[in-house]
Amino acid sequence: MKTRNIFALAIVGILLFACQPTEQQQETTVANPQQPAITIDTTQRRPAPDFYVIAPGTERKRVWVCDDQRSDVFHVDNRCEVLLTCTGVYKNVSLQRAVEEYDRYHCETCSQEYADMFDQDKVRYDF
């Protein structure tokens, strides 16, 4: 009886550990439920950022990107009026992944606090 309980607990533990999503699997995809209310003409994407500095501790901050052919910014607010114009799907990714893999810049509307991460002339202190 005791061995059966230990065996059952071991199986439950293995199943719980195996069901934990990895960072790669934590990406959330959400379809755009609304029609665009604002039309922004961004027919050509900018090239990937040449320079960026992600502040320590913010690289895992979750941001939103629109996965379509026109968007080249990330958003901190999923109700941002620019993000609502998305013609593709929304993805919730880490800030580092948005910049490095999706080649995104900050949104001028909702992500202004990240504007200095692309500024080469900003004085940064390493503490």
RAQUI-V395518 format. One record per helix or strand. SS is the DSSP state (H for helix, E for strand). FROM is the first residue (numbers start at 0). LEN is the number of residues. Records with the same first field share a line. If there is no record, write none. Layout:
# RAQUI-V395518
SS->FROM-LEN ; FROM-LEN
This chain:
# RAQUI-V395518
H->1-17 ; 82-3 ; 94-6 ; 111-7
E->27-4 ; 61-6 ; 72-3 ; 88-6 ; 104-2
